[in-house]
Amino acid sequence: MLQVYQNKITLLKTGDRDLGWGELSVESMDIHMIPANHLTMLKKPHVQVLAEQLKACMINSLTNPSC
């Protein structure tokens, strides 16, 4: 059985839907759009955007752990 996560979820996504992730957290979601689709997000040039977004999210979580 799925349990609700008690912290914020960070979602890096390519489409319009959140695929139900919003229902799994009591906090609001932090959504980052990747300009690609599910199949191309791990290929150049889109993977660079994904890497930059992921790096920014990781830095933010280290410098601002309450978010």
C-alpha positions in Angstrom: 0.0 0.0 0.0 1.3 3.5 -0.9 2.0 5.9 1.9 1.8 9.7 1.6 5.2 11.3 1.6 5.5 14.0 4.3 7.8 16.3 2.4 7.9 18.2 -0.9 8.2 16.2 -4.1 10.4 17.6 -6.9 9.2 16.4 -10.3 11.2 16.9 -13.5 8.8 16.2 -16.3 8.2 16.5 -20.0 4.5 16.6 -20.3 1.4 18.4 -19.0 0.3 15.8 -16.4 1.8 15.1 -13.0 0.9 11.4 -13.4 -0.6 11.3 -9.8 2.6 12.4 -8.0 0.7 15.3 -6.4 -1.5 12.9 -4.5 1.5 11.2 -2.9 2.7 14.2 -0.8 1.1 16.4 1.8 3.4 19.3 0.6 3.1 21.1 -2.7 5.1 19.8 -5.6 8.1 21.6 -7.1 7.7 21.0 -10.9 10.4 21.6 -13.5 9.6 21.2 -17.2 12.1 19.5 -19.5 11.7 20.6 -23.1 11.6 17.1 -24.6 9.5 14.0 -24.4 9.8 10.8 -22.4 12.1 9.2 -25.0 14.3 12.1 -25.8 14.9 13.6 -22.4 18.0 11.4 -21.9 19.5 12.4 -25.3 21.4 15.5 -26.4 20.6 18.3 -26.2 17.7 17.7 -23.8 19.9 15.7 -21.3 21.9 18.9 -20.6 18.7 20.7 -19.6 17.8 17.8 -17.4 21.2 17.8 -15.8 21.1 21.5 -15.1 17.7 21.3 -13.6 18.7 18.3 -11.4 21.9 20.0 -10.3 19.9 23.2 -9.3 17.4 21.1 -7.4 20.2 19.3 -5.5 22.0 22.6 -4.7 18.7 24.1 -3.5 18.0 21.1 -1.2 21.5 21.4 0.3 21.3 25.1 0.9 17.6 25.2 1.9 16.7 21.9 3.5 13.4 23.2 4.8 12.0 23.5 1.2 
